[in-house]
Amino acid sequence: MSYTRSLLAIVVVFMLPMLAHAQSADTATSNQFISADAANVPQWLAFPIPSALYEKWRKYGQWDYKQQGFQYRDFTLFNFGATGRAAGLDEKSLAALAGSSEPTRDDARSLDSPELRVNFLQDSEGLEKLRAMAMQDAHVIRIAADFTWVDTDTKWPRDDVGFSEARWSEYRSAFKELHLLEGIVRTEDFPGAIFFITRAKGLCTGGSSAGYVFSAVQLTPITRSPRDDLDNEARKKQSKHYAYVFEPLRANWYAFYEIDW
């Protein structure tokens, strides 16, 4: 991971016209950021920001580099600060945005939805097909509807998406059909595992998520009560800055529940 990526990100920010007019803000001046494209950003943010910036900063977004592995957390936070300052945000405003995305106990508990298990039973055939596709494209470590990362390059945009446009369209159709909000992720924290993300809330600085994961290697910690165990796991490992629990669904398949801060 090279810090030159932060410079590339700053260049991208300056190329976005809606960011050129951004002003530094705190809670008293946050209306300065309200614009037509801010209507698509979530309400839980401390104040509205341009949707183009939110899409890059969102949890699992283009600039959430720690999804590659949590060893890149410091770089991700550095990039958040650098691109935020380039967009005209001061430290107080950046802290407010980061604070608004921190997971709460209610966020952790809300991840435990019966729909996750019910939908797995209904969608298991489609998920298996998607897993087989991802195995064939193992060099593409992040597949979203709007960007990809390959194992040798995580900057975006790139000429080499990792596969053909037709293949990407097939992935997008599968994501829509299977309600995979953020597509597919591979992380160095769980080698060989493939994560299928159905829910996500937060920014690259922290948040919560849930979905399915396929792993030939047993994943831990195992849970039968995600609502309580995820909160307990986070409290035990506060200095780690992230926590996962895994609920077995069938051979090699789990539901995962995750928070990071």
Secondary structure as UniProt FT lines:
FT   HELIX           4..15
FT   HELIX           17..20
FT   TURN            27..29
FT   HELIX           30..33
FT   HELIX           36..40
FT   TURN            43..44
FT   HELIX           51..57
FT   TURN            59..60
FT   TURN            62..63
FT   HELIX           65..68
FT   HELIX           70..72
FT   HELIX           73..86
FT   TURN            87..88
FT   HELIX           91..101
FT   HELIX           105..110
FT   HELIX           114..136
FT   TURN            137..139
FT   STRAND          140..143
FT   STRAND          148..150
FT   TURN            151..152
FT   HELIX           165..177
FT   TURN            178..179
FT   TURN            181..182
FT   STRAND          184..185
FT   TURN            188..189
FT   TURN            191..192
FT   STRAND          194..203
FT   TURN            204..205
FT   STRAND          206..214
FT   HELIX           226..236
FT   HELIX           238..240
FT   STRAND          242..250
FT   TURN            251..252
FT   STRAND          253..260
//
